[in-house]
Amino acid sequence: MNQLHPQQVQQRVRKHLPNAITCANLFSGCLGIVFTFQHNLIFAAYAIFLAAIFDFFDGFASRMLQSFSGIGKDLDSLADLVSFGVLPSAILYELLLEAPQIDHVSQYLNFIAFLIPVFSALRLAKFNTDERQTDIFIGLPTPANAILIASFPLILLHGNMFYRDYILNPFFLSCFTLVMCSLLVAEIPLMSLKFKSTDFQENFYRYLLLLISAIVIILFKFAAIPAIIFIYVAMSIIQFRFAK
């Protein structure tokens, strides 16, 4: 049996490692969907966080190893659609089922949750073909939307009745879904959290967002996540307004 030369091993690692991490993202999303079938929304939420970690590191590995390919880009979008489109919609659907049925109309609102993967697919398709989105995002990234939805079961677990009254309200969840679908495909420039250097001035808004996020998480734990997403969108709008 022929042994591989060290250089060949290095080339294979460089070629396949980012895709392997992307597959781990997809696997996490599939596990999360199984957890929602079992009505275990806490583990389903953690599966989204795990998928987001893998999603960060597959891009990081690609940049570090200089390993970019068409199949890697398509695979990443397919994995994201499952982990950050289908899985969060399943969590929303379960939350809508748990919500008290206020009247005969609210029982038909459950299926609105599945607009999330539809608009996530549109968002990812735009990302793959939009040349403007190399250093910035146009529209809310699917991982940010999914992490926001994943925070709901965790807020219910650790929060109080105030949060429960909102999160388990079918009309709130329906309006929330429509707003998030709009943000996914909105023509709003949002900053990327990819650090190409450690220069403070160049990354001022990124550092500021990370600092604010750390403080808010310490103070409010999982309830901080919706606020962080709002701050991210607001800060991006301010940044690009000043840039103009």
C-alpha positions as CSV (number, residue, x, y, z in Angstrom):
1,M,0.0,0.0,0.0
2,N,1.5,3.3,-1.1
3,Q,2.0,5.8,1.7
4,L,1.0,9.4,1.2
5,H,3.7,12.0,1.1
6,P,3.4,14.6,3.9
7,Q,2.7,17.3,1.3
8,Q,-0.1,15.2,-0.1
9,V,-1.6,14.7,3.4
10,Q,-1.4,18.5,3.9
11,Q,-3.1,19.1,0.6
12,R,-5.9,16.7,1.5
13,V,-6.4,18.3,4.9
14,R,-6.5,21.7,3.3
15,K,-9.0,20.5,0.8
16,H,-11.4,18.6,3.0
17,L,-11.2,20.1,6.5
18,P,-13.4,23.1,5.9
19,N,-16.1,20.9,4.2
20,A,-15.8,18.4,7.1
21,I,-16.6,21.2,9.6
22,T,-19.5,22.3,7.4
23,C,-20.8,18.7,7.5
24,A,-20.6,18.9,11.3
25,N,-22.8,22.0,11.1
26,L,-25.3,20.1,9.0
27,F,-25.2,17.1,11.4
28,S,-25.9,19.4,14.4
29,G,-28.9,20.9,12.6
30,C,-30.3,17.4,11.9
31,L,-29.8,16.4,15.6
32,G,-31.7,19.6,16.6
33,I,-34.6,18.7,14.4
34,V,-34.8,15.3,16.1
35,F,-34.8,17.1,19.5
36,T,-37.8,19.2,18.3
37,F,-39.6,16.0,17.3
38,Q,-39.0,14.8,20.9
39,H,-40.3,18.2,22.2
40,N,-36.9,18.9,23.7
41,L,-36.6,22.5,22.7
42,I,-33.7,23.2,25.0
43,F,-31.4,20.7,23.3
44,A,-32.7,21.9,19.9
45,A,-31.6,25.4,20.9
46,Y,-28.2,24.2,21.9
47,A,-27.9,22.4,18.6
48,I,-28.3,25.8,16.8
49,F,-25.5,27.3,19.0
50,L,-23.3,24.3,18.2
51,A,-24.1,24.6,14.4
52,A,-23.2,28.3,14.6
53,I,-19.8,27.5,16.1
54,F,-19.1,25.0,13.3
55,D,-20.3,27.6,10.8
56,F,-17.8,30.1,12.1
57,F,-14.9,27.7,12.1
58,D,-15.5,26.3,8.6
59,G,-15.1,29.8,7.2
60,F,-12.2,30.5,9.5
61,A,-10.5,27.2,8.3
62,S,-11.1,28.1,4.7
63,R,-9.4,31.5,5.1
64,M,-6.5,30.1,7.1
65,L,-5.9,27.2,4.7
66,Q,-6.7,29.3,1.6
67,S,-9.1,26.5,0.6
68,F,-12.0,27.9,-1.4
69,S,-14.2,25.9,-3.8
70,G,-17.6,26.1,-5.4
71,I,-18.7,22.9,-3.7
72,G,-17.7,24.3,-0.3
73,K,-19.8,27.4,-0.9
74,D,-22.8,25.4,-2.0
75,L,-22.4,22.9,0.9
76,D,-22.2,25.7,3.4
77,S,-25.5,27.1,2.1
78,L,-27.2,23.7,2.2
79,A,-26.0,23.1,5.8
80,D,-27.1,26.6,6.8
81,L,-30.6,26.1,5.3
82,V,-31.1,23.1,7.6
83,S,-29.4,24.4,10.7
84,F,-30.5,28.0,10.5
85,G,-33.7,27.7,8.4
86,V,-35.5,24.4,9.0
87,L,-34.4,23.9,12.7
88,P,-35.4,27.3,14.0
89,S,-38.7,27.1,12.1
90,A,-39.4,23.7,13.8
91,I,-38.7,25.4,17.2
92,L,-41.1,28.2,16.3
93,Y,-43.7,25.7,15.3
94,E,-43.4,23.9,18.6
95,L,-43.7,27.2,20.5
96,L,-46.8,28.1,18.5
97,L,-48.3,24.7,19.5
98,E,-47.5,25.4,23.1
99,A,-49.1,28.9,23.0
100,P,-52.7,29.2,24.2
101,Q,-55.2,29.4,21.4
102,I,-56.7,32.8,21.8
103,D,-59.5,32.3,19.2
104,H,-60.2,30.1,16.2
105,V,-57.9,32.1,14.0
106,S,-54.8,31.5,16.1
107,Q,-54.8,27.7,15.5
108,Y,-54.0,28.4,11.9
109,L,-51.0,30.6,12.7
110,N,-48.8,27.6,13.5
111,F,-47.7,27.0,9.9
112,I,-46.4,30.6,9.6
113,A,-43.3,29.3,11.2
114,F,-42.3,27.6,8.0
115,L,-41.8,30.9,6.2
116,I,-38.5,31.0,8.0
117,P,-36.8,28.3,5.8
118,V,-38.4,29.8,2.7
119,F,-36.9,33.3,3.3
120,S,-33.7,31.7,4.6
121,A,-33.3,29.9,1.3
122,L,-33.9,33.2,-0.5
123,R,-31.3,34.9,1.7
124,L,-28.7,32.2,1.1
125,A,-29.3,32.2,-2.6
126,K,-28.9,35.9,-2.8
127,F,-25.7,35.6,-0.7
128,N,-24.2,33.1,-3.2
129,T,-24.8,35.3,-6.2
130,D,-24.5,38.8,-4.8
131,E,-21.0,40.2,-5.3
132,R,-21.6,43.0,-2.8
133,Q,-21.5,40.6,0.1
134,T,-17.8,39.9,0.3
135,D,-17.1,42.2,3.2
136,I,-20.6,43.0,4.4
137,F,-24.0,41.3,4.6
138,I,-27.1,42.6,2.8
139,G,-30.0,41.5,5.0
140,L,-29.9,39.7,8.3
141,P,-27.6,36.6,8.2
142,T,-29.4,33.3,8.8
143,P,-27.3,32.3,11.8
144,A,-28.2,35.5,13.6
145,N,-31.9,34.9,13.0
146,A,-31.6,31.3,14.1
147,I,-29.7,32.2,17.3
148,L,-32.4,34.7,18.1
149,I,-35.1,32.0,17.8
150,A,-33.0,29.6,19.8
151,S,-32.9,32.0,22.7
152,F,-36.7,31.7,23.2
153,P,-36.8,28.3,24.8
154,L,-33.8,29.2,26.9
155,I,-35.4,32.5,28.0
156,L,-38.6,30.5,29.0
157,L,-36.4,28.1,31.0
158,H,-34.5,30.8,32.9
159,G,-36.9,33.8,32.6
160,N,-40.0,35.0,34.3
161,M,-43.7,35.2,33.5
162,F,-43.2,38.5,31.7
163,Y,-41.1,36.8,29.0
164,R,-43.5,33.8,28.9
165,D,-46.5,36.0,28.2
166,Y,-44.8,37.4,25.1
167,I,-42.9,34.3,23.8
168,L,-46.0,32.0,24.1
169,N,-48.3,34.5,22.4
170,P,-49.4,33.3,19.0
171,F,-49.9,36.8,17.6
172,F,-46.5,38.0,18.9
173,L,-44.8,34.9,17.4
174,S,-46.6,35.4,14.1
175,C,-45.6,39.1,13.8
176,F,-42.1,38.3,14.9
177,T,-41.8,35.7,12.1
178,L,-43.0,38.2,9.5
179,V,-40.5,40.8,10.7
180,M,-37.6,38.4,10.7
181,C,-38.5,37.1,7.2
182,S,-38.5,40.7,6.0
183,L,-35.1,41.4,7.6
184,L,-33.6,38.2,6.0
185,V,-34.1,39.6,2.5
186,A,-34.1,43.4,3.3
187,E,-31.7,45.6,1.3
188,I,-30.0,46.7,4.6
189,P,-26.2,46.6,4.8
190,L,-25.0,44.9,7.9
191,M,-21.4,44.5,9.1
192,S,-19.6,41.2,8.9
193,L,-17.9,39.9,12.1
194,K,-14.9,38.6,10.2
195,F,-11.7,40.2,11.5
196,K,-9.2,40.6,8.7
197,S,-6.8,42.4,11.0
198,T,-6.5,43.6,14.6
199,D,-6.5,47.3,13.7
200,F,-8.7,49.0,16.3
201,Q,-9.9,51.8,14.0
202,E,-10.8,49.4,11.2
203,N,-12.7,47.1,13.6
204,F,-14.1,49.7,16.0
205,Y,-17.7,48.7,15.6
206,R,-16.9,45.0,15.8
207,Y,-15.0,45.5,19.1
208,L,-17.8,47.7,20.4
209,L,-20.4,45.2,19.6
210,L,-18.4,42.4,21.3
211,L,-17.9,44.5,24.4
212,I,-21.6,45.5,24.6
213,S,-22.6,41.9,24.0
214,A,-20.4,40.6,26.8
215,I,-21.8,43.1,29.3
216,V,-25.4,42.5,28.3
217,I,-25.0,38.7,28.5
218,I,-23.5,38.9,31.9
219,L,-26.4,41.0,33.1
220,F,-29.3,39.3,31.4
221,K,-28.0,35.9,30.3
222,F,-30.1,34.4,27.4
223,A,-32.6,37.3,27.5
224,A,-29.7,39.4,26.2
225,I,-29.7,37.7,22.8
226,P,-32.7,39.6,21.3
227,A,-31.2,42.8,22.5
228,I,-27.8,41.9,21.0
229,I,-29.4,41.2,17.6
230,F,-31.2,44.6,17.7
231,I,-28.0,46.4,18.7
232,Y,-26.1,44.6,15.8
233,V,-28.7,45.8,13.3
234,A,-28.8,49.3,14.7
235,M,-25.0,49.6,15.0
236,S,-24.6,48.4,11.4
237,I,-27.1,51.0,10.1
238,I,-25.2,53.7,12.1
239,Q,-21.8,52.5,10.8
240,F,-22.8,52.6,7.1
241,R,-24.7,55.8,7.5
242,F,-21.5,57.5,8.7
243,A,-19.5,55.7,6.0
244,K,-21.7,57.4,3.4
